[in-house]
Each structure stands twice: as structure tokens, then as C-alpha cells.
Amino acid sequence: MGVLNTFLLILWAISAIATIILVLMHSGEGTGVSDMIASSMYNASTGSGIWERNLDRLTMITSIVFGVVVLIMMITFPLGSIG
């Protein structure tokens, strides 16, 4: 296994764990971890929208990184290099 594949596997594992954690932090129907955190950090009426928006952005970023890494690994996995 090449250096590229080792790096991709580490990045893949980190993005997978981060995506799982971020998805679990999303609120379902007004209850969830994000609501508990937002209400404890800010006033319940202000700040929760900002928290949810940032949580959405982070979830999208980690999901995109996960998908891109999987696609690159599909191309490079047997040899560890492109080509």
C-alpha cells in the first residue's frame, strides 16, 4: 500500500467519524443535541439558527470529503498511485 492510500485511509476514517457525529448532533423535531448545546450556550430564542446553519455546513463538508476520498480510493487503491 502506497503513501497516498495510507493518507486517504486516515482521511476517510476521520471524515466518516466526523460525519456520523455531526449527523447525530442534528435536531429531529425541536429536540436534539444541537438544541441542548445551543440553549446552554446562548439564549434559546437566539443563536440556535446560527448553530444549526454551521452544523449543516460542517456536515456537508465532511460528507463531501468522505465522498471524494472514496472516489479517489476507487481509482488508486490497488497501486497507490494514479495511472
Distance bins in CASP14 RR format, pairs under 12 A and 6 or more apart:
PFRMAT RR
TARGET T0000
AUTHOR 0000-0000-0000
RMODE 2
METHOD distances of the structure
MODEL  1
1 7 0 0 0 0 0 1 0 0 0 0 0
1 8 0 0 0 0 1 0 0 0 0 0 0
1 9 0 0 0 0 1 0 0 0 0 0 0
1 10 0 0 0 0 0 1 0 0 0 0 0
1 73 0 0 0 0 0 1 0 0 0 0 0
1 76 0 0 0 0 0 1 0 0 0 0 0
1 77 0 0 0 0 1 0 0 0 0 0 0
1 78 0 0 0 0 1 0 0 0 0 0 0
1 79 0 0 0 0 1 0 0 0 0 0 0
1 80 1 0 0 1 0 0 0 0 0 0 0
1 81 0 0 0 0 0 1 0 0 0 0 0
2 8 0 0 0 0 1 0 0 0 0 0 0
2 9 0 0 0 0 0 1 0 0 0 0 0
2 73 0 0 0 0 0 1 0 0 0 0 0
2 76 0 0 0 0 1 0 0 0 0 0 0
2 77 0 0 0 0 1 0 0 0 0 0 0
2 78 0 0 0 0 0 1 0 0 0 0 0
2 79 0 0 0 0 1 0 0 0 0 0 0
2 80 1 0 1 0 0 0 0 0 0 0 0
2 81 1 0 0 1 0 0 0 0 0 0 0
2 82 0 0 0 0 0 1 0 0 0 0 0
3 9 0 0 0 0 0 1 0 0 0 0 0
3 10 0 0 0 0 0 1 0 0 0 0 0
3 76 0 0 0 0 0 1 0 0 0 0 0
3 79 0 0 0 0 0 1 0 0 0 0 0
3 80 1 0 0 1 0 0 0 0 0 0 0
3 81 0 0 0 0 1 0 0 0 0 0 0
4 10 0 0 0 0 0 1 0 0 0 0 0
4 11 0 0 0 0 0 1 0 0 0 0 0
4 69 0 0 0 0 0 1 0 0 0 0 0
4 72 0 0 0 0 1 0 0 0 0 0 0
4 73 0 0 0 0 1 0 0 0 0 0 0
4 75 0 0 0 0 0 1 0 0 0 0 0
4 76 1 0 0 1 0 0 0 0 0 0 0
4 77 0 0 0 0 1 0 0 0 0 0 0
4 78 0 0 0 0 0 1 0 0 0 0 0
4 79 0 0 0 0 1 0 0 0 0 0 0
4 80 1 0 1 0 0 0 0 0 0 0 0
4 81 1 0 0 1 0 0 0 0 0 0 0
4 82 0 0 0 0 1 0 0 0 0 0 0
4 83 0 0 0 0 0 1 0 0 0 0 0
5 11 0 0 0 0 0 1 0 0 0 0 0
5 12 0 0 0 0 1 0 0 0 0 0 0
5 69 0 0 0 0 0 1 0 0 0 0 0
5 72 0 0 0 0 1 0 0 0 0 0 0
5 73 1 0 0 1 0 0 0 0 0 0 0
5 74 0 0 0 0 0 1 0 0 0 0 0
5 75 0 0 0 0 0 1 0 0 0 0 0
5 76 1 0 0 1 0 0 0 0 0 0 0
5 77 1 0 0 1 0 0 0 0 0 0 0
5 78 0 0 0 0 1 0 0 0 0 0 0
5 79 0 0 0 0 1 0 0 0 0 0 0
5 80 1 0 1 0 0 0 0 0 0 0 0
5 81 0 0 0 0 1 0 0 0 0 0 0
5 82 0 0 0 0 0 1 0 0 0 0 0
6 12 0 0 0 0 0 1 0 0 0 0 0
6 13 0 0 0 0 0 1 0 0 0 0 0
6 73 0 0 0 0 0 1 0 0 0 0 0
6 76 0 0 0 0 0 1 0 0 0 0 0
6 77 0 0 0 0 0 1 0 0 0 0 0
6 80 0 0 0 0 1 0 0 0 0 0 0
7 13 0 0 0 0 0 1 0 0 0 0 0
7 14 0 0 0 0 0 1 0 0 0 0 0
7 69 0 0 0 0 1 0 0 0 0 0 0
7 72 0 0 0 0 0 1 0 0 0 0 0
7 73 0 0 0 0 0 1 0 0 0 0 0
7 76 0 0 0 0 0 1 0 0 0 0 0
7 80 0 0 0 0 0 1 0 0 0 0 0
8 14 0 0 0 0 0 1 0 0 0 0 0
8 15 0 0 0 0 0 1 0 0 0 0 0
8 65 0 0 0 0 0 1 0 0 0 0 0
8 66 0 0 0 0 0 1 0 0 0 0 0
8 67 0 0 0 0 0 1 0 0 0 0 0
8 68 0 0 0 0 1 0 0 0 0 0 0
8 69 1 0 1 0 0 0 0 0 0 0 0
8 70 0 0 0 0 1 0 0 0 0 0 0
8 71 0 0 0 0 0 1 0 0 0 0 0
8 72 1 0 0 1 0 0 0 0 0 0 0
8 73 1 0 1 0 0 0 0 0 0 0 0
8 74 0 0 0 0 0 1 0 0 0 0 0
8 75 0 0 0 0 0 1 0 0 0 0 0
8 76 1 0 0 1 0 0 0 0 0 0 0
8 77 0 0 0 0 1 0 0 0 0 0 0
8 80 0 0 0 0 1 0 0 0 0 0 0
8 81 0 0 0 0 0 1 0 0 0 0 0
8 82 0 0 0 0 0 1 0 0 0 0 0
9 15 0 0 0 0 0 1 0 0 0 0 0
9 16 0 0 0 0 0 1 0 0 0 0 0
9 69 0 0 0 0 1 0 0 0 0 0 0
9 70 0 0 0 0 0 1 0 0 0 0 0
9 72 0 0 0 0 0 1 0 0 0 0 0
9 73 1 0 0 1 0 0 0 0 0 0 0
9 76 0 0 0 0 0 1 0 0 0 0 0
9 77 0 0 0 0 1 0 0 0 0 0 0
9 80 0 0 0 0 0 1 0 0 0 0 0
10 16 0 0 0 0 0 1 0 0 0 0 0
10 17 0 0 0 0 0 1 0 0 0 0 0
10 69 0 0 0 0 1 0 0 0 0 0 0
10 73 0 0 0 0 0 1 0 0 0 0 0
11 17 0 0 0 0 0 1 0 0 0 0 0
11 18 0 0 0 0 0 1 0 0 0 0 0
11 62 0 0 0 0 0 1 0 0 0 0 0
11 65 1 0 0 1 0 0 0 0 0 0 0
11 66 0 0 0 0 1 0 0 0 0 0 0
11 67 0 0 0 0 0 1 0 0 0 0 0
11 68 0 0 0 0 1 0 0 0 0 0 0
11 69 1 0 1 0 0 0 0 0 0 0 0
11 70 0 0 0 0 0 1 0 0 0 0 0
11 72 0 0 0 0 1 0 0 0 0 0 0
11 73 0 0 0 0 1 0 0 0 0 0 0
12 18 0 0 0 0 0 1 0 0 0 0 0
12 19 0 0 0 0 0 1 0 0 0 0 0
12 62 0 0 0 0 0 1 0 0 0 0 0
12 65 0 0 0 0 1 0 0 0 0 0 0
12 66 1 0 0 1 0 0 0 0 0 0 0
12 67 0 0 0 0 1 0 0 0 0 0 0
12 68 0 0 0 0 1 0 0 0 0 0 0
12 69 1 0 1 0 0 0 0 0 0 0 0
12 70 1 0 0 1 0 0 0 0 0 0 0
12 71 0 0 0 0 0 1 0 0 0 0 0
12 72 0 0 0 0 1 0 0 0 0 0 0
12 73 1 0 0 1 0 0 0 0 0 0 0
12 74 0 0 0 0 0 1 0 0 0 0 0
12 77 0 0 0 0 0 1 0 0 0 0 0
13 19 0 0 0 0 0 1 0 0 0 0 0
13 20 0 0 0 0 0 1 0 0 0 0 0
13 62 0 0 0 0 0 1 0 0 0 0 0
13 65 0 0 0 0 0 1 0 0 0 0 0
13 66 0 0 0 0 1 0 0 0 0 0 0
13 69 0 0 0 0 1 0 0 0 0 0 0
13 70 0 0 0 0 0 1 0 0 0 0 0
13 73 0 0 0 0 0 1 0 0 0 0 0
14 20 0 0 0 0 0 1 0 0 0 0 0
14 21 0 0 0 0 0 1 0 0 0 0 0
14 62 0 0 0 0 1 0 0 0 0 0 0
14 65 0 0 0 0 1 0 0 0 0 0 0
14 66 0 0 0 0 1 0 0 0 0 0 0
14 69 0 0 0 0 1 0 0 0 0 0 0
15 21 0 0 0 0 0 1 0 0 0 0 0
15 22 0 0 0 0 0 1 0 0 0 0 0
15 58 0 0 0 0 0 1 0 0 0 0 0
15 59 0 0 0 0 0 1 0 0 0 0 0
15 60 0 0 0 0 0 1 0 0 0 0 0
15 61 0 0 0 0 1 0 0 0 0 0 0
15 62 1 0 1 0 0 0 0 0 0 0 0
15 63 1 0 0 1 0 0 0 0 0 0 0
15 64 0 0 0 0 1 0 0 0 0 0 0
15 65 1 0 1 0 0 0 0 0 0 0 0
15 66 1 0 1 0 0 0 0 0 0 0 0
15 67 0 0 0 0 1 0 0 0 0 0 0
15 68 0 0 0 0 1 0 0 0 0 0 0
15 69 1 0 0 1 0 0 0 0 0 0 0
15 70 0 0 0 0 1 0 0 0 0 0 0
15 73 0 0 0 0 0 1 0 0 0 0 0
16 22 0 0 0 0 0 1 0 0 0 0 0
16 23 0 0 0 0 0 1 0 0 0 0 0
16 62 0 0 0 0 1 0 0 0 0 0 0
16 63 0 0 0 0 1 0 0 0 0 0 0
16 65 0 0 0 0 1 0 0 0 0 0 0
16 66 1 0 1 0 0 0 0 0 0 0 0
16 67 0 0 0 0 1 0 0 0 0 0 0
16 69 0 0 0 0 1 0 0 0 0 0 0
16 70 0 0 0 0 1 0 0 0 0 0 0
17 23 0 0 0 0 0 1 0 0 0 0 0
17 24 0 0 0 0 0 1 0 0 0 0 0
17 62 0 0 0 0 1 0 0 0 0 0 0
17 65 0 0 0 0 0 1 0 0 0 0 0
17 66 0 0 0 0 1 0 0 0 0 0 0
18 24 0 0 0 0 0 1 0 0 0 0 0
18 25 0 0 0 0 0 1 0 0 0 0 0
18 55 0 0 0 0 0 1 0 0 0 0 0
18 58 1 0 0 1 0 0 0 0 0 0 0
18 59 0 0 0 0 1 0 0 0 0 0 0
18 60 0 0 0 0 0 1 0 0 0 0 0
18 61 0 0 0 0 1 0 0 0 0 0 0
18 62 1 0 1 0 0 0 0 0 0 0 0
18 63 0 0 0 0 1 0 0 0 0 0 0
18 64 0 0 0 0 0 1 0 0 0 0 0
18 65 0 0 0 0 1 0 0 0 0 0 0
18 66 0 0 0 0 1 0 0 0 0 0 0
19 25 0 0 0 0 0 1 0 0 0 0 0
19 26 0 0 0 0 0 1 0 0 0 0 0
19 55 0 0 0 0 0 1 0 0 0 0 0
19 58 0 0 0 0 1 0 0 0 0 0 0
19 59 1 0 0 1 0 0 0 0 0 0 0
19 60 0 0 0 0 1 0 0 0 0 0 0
19 61 0 0 0 0 1 0 0 0 0 0 0
19 62 1 0 1 0 0 0 0 0 0 0 0
19 63 1 0 1 0 0 0 0 0 0 0 0
19 64 0 0 0 0 1 0 0 0 0 0 0
19 65 0 0 0 0 1 0 0 0 0 0 0
19 66 1 0 1 0 0 0 0 0 0 0 0
19 67 0 0 0 0 1 0 0 0 0 0 0
19 69 0 0 0 0 0 1 0 0 0 0 0
19 70 0 0 0 0 0 1 0 0 0 0 0
20 26 0 0 0 0 0 1 0 0 0 0 0
20 59 0 0 0 0 0 1 0 0 0 0 0
20 62 0 0 0 0 1 0 0 0 0 0 0
20 63 0 0 0 0 0 1 0 0 0 0 0
20 66 0 0 0 0 1 0 0 0 0 0 0
21 33 0 0 0 0 1 0 0 0 0 0 0
21 34 0 0 0 0 0 1 0 0 0 0 0
21 55 0 0 0 0 0 1 0 0 0 0 0
21 58 0 0 0 0 1 0 0 0 0 0 0
21 59 0 0 0 0 1 0 0 0 0 0 0
21 62 0 0 0 0 1 0 0 0 0 0 0
22 33 0 0 0 0 0 1 0 0 0 0 0
22 34 0 0 0 0 1 0 0 0 0 0 0
22 52 0 0 0 0 0 1 0 0 0 0 0
22 54 0 0 0 0 0 1 0 0 0 0 0
22 55 1 0 0 1 0 0 0 0 0 0 0
22 56 0 0 0 0 1 0 0 0 0 0 0
22 57 0 0 0 0 1 0 0 0 0 0 0
22 58 1 0 1 0 0 0 0 0 0 0 0
22 59 1 0 1 0 0 0 0 0 0 0 0
22 60 0 0 0 0 1 0 0 0 0 0 0
22 61 0 0 0 0 1 0 0 0 0 0 0
22 62 1 0 0 1 0 0 0 0 0 0 0
22 63 0 0 0 0 1 0 0 0 0 0 0
22 65 0 0 0 0 0 1 0 0 0 0 0
22 66 0 0 0 0 0 1 0 0 0 0 0
23 32 0 0 0 0 0 1 0 0 0 0 0
23 33 0 0 0 0 0 1 0 0 0 0 0
23 34 0 0 0 0 0 1 0 0 0 0 0
23 55 0 0 0 0 1 0 0 0 0 0 0
23 56 0 0 0 0 0 1 0 0 0 0 0
23 58 0 0 0 0 0 1 0 0 0 0 0
23 59 1 0 0 1 0 0 0 0 0 0 0
23 60 0 0 0 0 0 1 0 0 0 0 0
23 62 0 0 0 0 1 0 0 0 0 0 0
23 63 0 0 0 0 1 0 0 0 0 0 0
23 66 0 0 0 0 0 1 0 0 0 0 0
24 32 0 0 0 0 1 0 0 0 0 0 0
24 33 1 0 0 1 0 0 0 0 0 0 0
24 34 0 0 0 0 1 0 0 0 0 0 0
24 55 0 0 0 0 0 1 0 0 0 0 0
24 59 0 0 0 0 0 1 0 0 0 0 0
25 32 1 0 0 1 0 0 0 0 0 0 0
25 33 1 0 1 0 0 0 0 0 0 0 0
25 34 1 0 1 0 0 0 0 0 0 0 0
25 35 0 0 0 0 1 0 0 0 0 0 0
25 36 0 0 0 0 1 0 0 0 0 0 0
25 37 1 0 0 1 0 0 0 0 0 0 0
25 38 0 0 0 0 0 1 0 0 0 0 0
25 51 0 0 0 0 1 0 0 0 0 0 0
25 52 0 0 0 0 1 0 0 0 0 0 0
25 54 0 0 0 0 0 1 0 0 0 0 0
25 55 1 0 0 1 0 0 0 0 0 0 0
25 56 0 0 0 0 0 1 0 0 0 0 0
25 58 0 0 0 0 1 0 0 0 0 0 0
25 59 0 0 0 0 1 0 0 0 0 0 0
25 62 0 0 0 0 0 1 0 0 0 0 0
26 32 1 0 0 1 0 0 0 0 0 0 0
26 33 0 0 0 0 1 0 0 0 0 0 0
26 34 1 0 0 1 0 0 0 0 0 0 0
26 35 0 0 0 0 1 0 0 0 0 0 0
26 37 0 0 0 0 0 1 0 0 0 0 0
26 38 0 0 0 0 0 1 0 0 0 0 0
26 51 0 0 0 0 0 1 0 0 0 0 0
26 52 1 0 0 1 0 0 0 0 0 0 0
26 53 0 0 0 0 0 1 0 0 0 0 0
26 54 0 0 0 0 0 1 0 0 0 0 0
26 55 1 0 0 1 0 0 0 0 0 0 0
26 56 1 0 0 1 0 0 0 0 0 0 0
26 58 0 0 0 0 0 1 0 0 0 0 0
26 59 1 0 0 1 0 0 0 0 0 0 0
26 60 0 0 0 0 0 1 0 0 0 0 0
27 33 1 0 0 1 0 0 0 0 0 0 0
27 34 1 0 1 0 0 0 0 0 0 0 0
27 35 1 0 1 0 0 0 0 0 0 0 0
27 36 0 0 0 0 1 0 0 0 0 0 0
27 37 0 0 0 0 1 0 0 0 0 0 0
27 38 0 0 0 0 1 0 0 0 0 0 0
27 39 0 0 0 0 0 1 0 0 0 0 0
27 48 0 0 0 0 1 0 0 0 0 0 0
27 49 0 0 0 0 0 1 0 0 0 0 0
27 51 0 0 0 0 1 0 0 0 0 0 0
27 52 1 0 0 1 0 0 0 0 0 0 0
27 55 0 0 0 0 1 0 0 0 0 0 0
27 56 0 0 0 0 0 1 0 0 0 0 0
28 34 0 0 0 0 1 0 0 0 0 0 0
28 35 0 0 0 0 1 0 0 0 0 0 0
28 52 0 0 0 0 0 1 0 0 0 0 0
28 55 0 0 0 0 0 1 0 0 0 0 0
29 35 0 0 0 0 0 1 0 0 0 0 0
30 36 0 0 0 0 0 1 0 0 0 0 0
30 38 0 0 0 0 0 1 0 0 0 0 0
30 39 0 0 0 0 0 1 0 0 0 0 0
30 44 0 0 0 0 0 1 0 0 0 0 0
30 48 0 0 0 0 1 0 0 0 0 0 0
30 49 0 0 0 0 0 1 0 0 0 0 0
30 52 0 0 0 0 0 1 0 0 0 0 0
31 38 0 0 0 0 0 1 0 0 0 0 0
31 39 0 0 0 0 0 1 0 0 0 0 0
31 48 0 0 0 0 0 1 0 0 0 0 0
32 38 0 0 0 0 1 0 0 0 0 0 0
32 39 0 0 0 0 0 1 0 0 0 0 0
32 48 0 0 0 0 0 1 0 0 0 0 0
32 51 0 0 0 0 0 1 0 0 0 0 0
32 52 0 0 0 0 0 1 0 0 0 0 0
32 55 0 0 0 0 0 1 0 0 0 0 0
33 39 0 0 0 0 0 1 0 0 0 0 0
33 40 0 0 0 0 0 1 0 0 0 0 0
33 51 0 0 0 0 0 1 0 0 0 0 0
33 52 0 0 0 0 0 1 0 0 0 0 0
33 55 0 0 0 0 1 0 0 0 0 0 0
34 40 0 0 0 0 0 1 0 0 0 0 0
34 41 0 0 0 0 0 1 0 0 0 0 0
34 42 0 0 0 0 0 1 0 0 0 0 0
34 47 0 0 0 0 0 1 0 0 0 0 0
34 48 1 0 0 1 0 0 0 0 0 0 0
34 49 0 0 0 0 1 0 0 0 0 0 0
34 50 0 0 0 0 0 1 0 0 0 0 0
34 51 1 0 1 0 0 0 0 0 0 0 0
34 52 1 0 0 1 0 0 0 0 0 0 0
34 53 0 0 0 0 0 1 0 0 0 0 0
34 54 0 0 0 0 1 0 0 0 0 0 0
34 55 1 0 1 0 0 0 0 0 0 0 0
34 56 0 0 0 0 1 0 0 0 0 0 0
34 58 0 0 0 0 0 1 0 0 0 0 0
34 59 0 0 0 0 0 1 0 0 0 0 0
35 41 0 0 0 0 0 1 0 0 0 0 0
35 42 0 0 0 0 0 1 0 0 0 0 0
35 44 0 0 0 0 1 0 0 0 0 0 0
35 47 0 0 0 0 0 1 0 0 0 0 0
35 48 1 0 0 1 0 0 0 0 0 0 0
35 49 0 0 0 0 0 1 0 0 0 0 0
35 51 0 0 0 0 1 0 0 0 0 0 0
35 52 0 0 0 0 1 0 0 0 0 0 0
35 55 0 0 0 0 0 1 0 0 0 0 0
36 42 0 0 0 0 0 1 0 0 0 0 0
36 44 0 0 0 0 0 1 0 0 0 0 0
36 48 0 0 0 0 0 1 0 0 0 0 0
36 51 0 0 0 0 0 1 0 0 0 0 0
37 44 0 0 0 0 0 1 0 0 0 0 0
37 47 0 0 0 0 0 1 0 0 0 0 0
37 48 0 0 0 0 1 0 0 0 0 0 0
37 50 0 0 0 0 0 1 0 0 0 0 0
37 51 1 0 0 1 0 0 0 0 0 0 0
37 52 0 0 0 0 0 1 0 0 0 0 0
37 54 0 0 0 0 0 1 0 0 0 0 0
37 55 0 0 0 0 1 0 0 0 0 0 0
38 44 1 0 0 1 0 0 0 0 0 0 0
38 45 0 0 0 0 0 1 0 0 0 0 0
38 46 0 0 0 0 1 0 0 0 0 0 0
38 47 1 0 1 0 0 0 0 0 0 0 0
38 48 1 0 1 0 0 0 0 0 0 0 0
38 49 1 0 0 1 0 0 0 0 0 0 0
38 50 0 0 0 0 1 0 0 0 0 0 0
38 51 1 0 1 0 0 0 0 0 0 0 0
38 52 1 0 0 1 0 0 0 0 0 0 0
38 53 0 0 0 0 0 1 0 0 0 0 0
38 54 0 0 0 0 0 1 0 0 0 0 0
38 55 0 0 0 0 1 0 0 0 0 0 0
39 45 0 0 0 0 1 0 0 0 0 0 0
39 46 0 0 0 0 0 1 0 0 0 0 0
39 47 0 0 0 0 1 0 0 0 0 0 0
39 48 1 0 0 1 0 0 0 0 0 0 0
39 49 0 0 0 0 0 1 0 0 0 0 0
39 51 0 0 0 0 1 0 0 0 0 0 0
40 47 0 0 0 0 0 1 0 0 0 0 0
40 48 0 0 0 0 0 1 0 0 0 0 0
40 51 0 0 0 0 0 1 0 0 0 0 0
41 47 0 0 0 0 1 0 0 0 0 0 0
41 48 0 0 0 0 1 0 0 0 0 0 0
41 50 0 0 0 0 0 1 0 0 0 0 0
41 51 1 0 0 1 0 0 0 0 0 0 0
41 54 0 0 0 0 0 1 0 0 0 0 0
42 48 1 0 0 1 0 0 0 0 0 0 0
42 49 0 0 0 0 1 0 0 0 0 0 0
42 50 0 0 0 0 1 0 0 0 0 0 0
42 51 1 0 0 1 0 0 0 0 0 0 0
42 52 0 0 0 0 0 1 0 0 0 0 0
43 49 0 0 0 0 0 1 0 0 0 0 0
43 50 0 0 0 0 0 1 0 0 0 0 0
43 51 0 0 0 0 0 1 0 0 0 0 0
44 51 0 0 0 0 0 1 0 0 0 0 0
47 53 0 0 0 0 1 0 0 0 0 0 0
47 54 0 0 0 0 1 0 0 0 0 0 0
47 55 0 0 0 0 0 1 0 0 0 0 0
48 54 0 0 0 0 0 1 0 0 0 0 0
48 55 0 0 0 0 0 1 0 0 0 0 0
49 55 0 0 0 0 1 0 0 0 0 0 0
49 56 0 0 0 0 1 0 0 0 0 0 0
50 56 0 0 0 0 0 1 0 0 0 0 0
50 57 0 0 0 0 0 1 0 0 0 0 0
51 57 0 0 0 0 0 1 0 0 0 0 0
51 58 0 0 0 0 0 1 0 0 0 0 0
52 58 0 0 0 0 0 1 0 0 0 0 0
52 59 0 0 0 0 0 1 0 0 0 0 0
53 59 0 0 0 0 0 1 0 0 0 0 0
53 60 0 0 0 0 0 1 0 0 0 0 0
54 60 0 0 0 0 0 1 0 0 0 0 0
54 61 0 0 0 0 0 1 0 0 0 0 0
55 61 0 0 0 0 0 1 0 0 0 0 0
55 62 0 0 0 0 0 1 0 0 0 0 0
56 62 0 0 0 0 0 1 0 0 0 0 0
56 63 0 0 0 0 0 1 0 0 0 0 0
57 63 0 0 0 0 0 1 0 0 0 0 0
57 64 0 0 0 0 0 1 0 0 0 0 0
58 64 0 0 0 0 0 1 0 0 0 0 0
58 65 0 0 0 0 0 1 0 0 0 0 0
59 65 0 0 0 0 0 1 0 0 0 0 0
59 66 0 0 0 0 0 1 0 0 0 0 0
60 66 0 0 0 0 0 1 0 0 0 0 0
60 67 0 0 0 0 0 1 0 0 0 0 0
61 67 0 0 0 0 0 1 0 0 0 0 0
61 68 0 0 0 0 0 1 0 0 0 0 0
62 68 0 0 0 0 0 1 0 0 0 0 0
62 69 0 0 0 0 0 1 0 0 0 0 0
63 69 0 0 0 0 0 1 0 0 0 0 0
63 70 0 0 0 0 0 1 0 0 0 0 0
64 70 0 0 0 0 0 1 0 0 0 0 0
64 71 0 0 0 0 0 1 0 0 0 0 0
65 71 0 0 0 0 0 1 0 0 0 0 0
65 72 0 0 0 0 0 1 0 0 0 0 0
66 72 0 0 0 0 0 1 0 0 0 0 0
66 73 0 0 0 0 0 1 0 0 0 0 0
67 73 0 0 0 0 1 0 0 0 0 0 0
67 74 0 0 0 0 1 0 0 0 0 0 0
68 74 0 0 0 0 0 1 0 0 0 0 0
68 75 0 0 0 0 0 1 0 0 0 0 0
69 75 0 0 0 0 0 1 0 0 0 0 0
69 76 0 0 0 0 0 1 0 0 0 0 0
69 77 0 0 0 0 0 1 0 0 0 0 0
70 76 0 0 0 0 0 1 0 0 0 0 0
70 77 0 0 0 0 0 1 0 0 0 0 0
71 77 0 0 0 0 0 1 0 0 0 0 0
71 82 0 0 0 0 0 1 0 0 0 0 0
72 80 0 0 0 0 0 1 0 0 0 0 0
72 81 0 0 0 0 0 1 0 0 0 0 0
72 82 0 0 0 0 1 0 0 0 0 0 0
73 79 0 0 0 0 0 1 0 0 0 0 0
73 80 0 0 0 0 1 0 0 0 0 0 0
73 82 0 0 0 0 0 1 0 0 0 0 0
74 80 0 0 0 0 0 1 0 0 0 0 0
74 82 0 0 0 0 0 1 0 0 0 0 0
75 81 0 0 0 0 1 0 0 0 0 0 0
75 82 1 0 0 1 0 0 0 0 0 0 0
75 83 0 0 0 0 1 0 0 0 0 0 0
76 82 1 0 1 0 0 0 0 0 0 0 0
76 83 0 0 0 0 1 0 0 0 0 0 0
END
